[in-house]
Amino acid sequence: MNMKITVQPHTISALVWKEDTWYVAKGLEVEVASQGRTKKEAVQNLQEALELYFEDTPKDVLKSIMSLSDISVEHLPIAHA
């Protein structure tokens, strides 16, 4: 008897920026980050790190983590002395 288990994909938001010659990708919902020499490589490395991070996470915990919506990046001017 073969049983096929289907895993429902979840979505994590990521912020990606360049530091010197490396790109950094950080998950916004969890404290997981990775890096790469290109933006694409940083995102792929983050995806792999997230899959390992969530490998043994129960579904109900995943649902509570994946609850952010309408995410945006805002640039705020800061006055300083």
Secondary structure, DSSP 8 states (H G I E B T S, - for coil): -------------EEEEEETTEEEEEESSSS-EEEESSHHHHHHHHHHHHHHHTTT--HHHHHHHTT--S-----------
